[in-house]
Amino acid sequence: MALSTTRRTPLSDQVIGQLRAQITSGEWPVGSRIPTEAALVEQLGVARNTVREAVRALAHNGLLDIRQGSGTYVLATSELAGVMHRRFADADQDQVAELRSMLETSAAGLAAVRRTPRDLELLETALARREAAWHSGVAEDFVQADAAFHQAVVAAAHNDVIAAVYADLGEVLRAHLRHDVGPELIADRYVGHGGILDAVRAGDAARASVEAGRAIGMCGE
């Protein structure tokens, strides 16, 4: 989505709306750094103070994270996601794992029944990116790729309510992944996700749920 010009109005709702649209549309993914203040001024055609105040407003709402000396990063895809991130920032990680299990095992079972050929293509791509991220050795890249694979499974369930709840919990779940993965990728902690894709592809709902639970370490055969 290309940024369009807008009127010069202090802290314009138009500016905030356009920046929010870049986030919610996925043009600026969670974890990515947004364009610099100077770049946004040029793209939007507004005063520097207007951009600065709009960014601060979105940071206050939990969508952006302003890191001094590094830049501004996308923290969540909606105001509710930002609220959820703050609300559960100190949550017990075992309880977050239980929440993940509830959502992801259900979604995987539904995905096995409802997935389309396009869903399978997206899952295959997401799994390949997850593997590549692991081999890159960069923990944060792997966290993002792993989260994207699970998001693709949820999307394949074709349940808008589950998808919305999962998206709003996105940063909470990514924080759990970071906690689970740790600062460095360790070979003996790797958990393959090919079994989830195989079960979804085969249309085996029970198996898909079991594989999804195993991926989180919440169940086994």
Buried (B, 14 or more C-beta within 10 A) or exposed (E): EEBEEBEEEEBBEBBBEBBBEBBBEEBBEBBEEBBEBEEBBEBBBBBEEBBBBBBBBBBEBBBBBBEEEEBBBBBBBBBBBBBBBBEBEEEEEEEBBEBBBEBBBBBBBBBBBBBEEEBBEBBEEBBEBBBEBBEEEBBBBBBBBBBBBBBBBBBBBBBEEBBEBBBBBBBBBBBBBBEBBEEEBEEEEEEBBEBBBEBBBEEBBEBBBBBBBBBBEBBEE
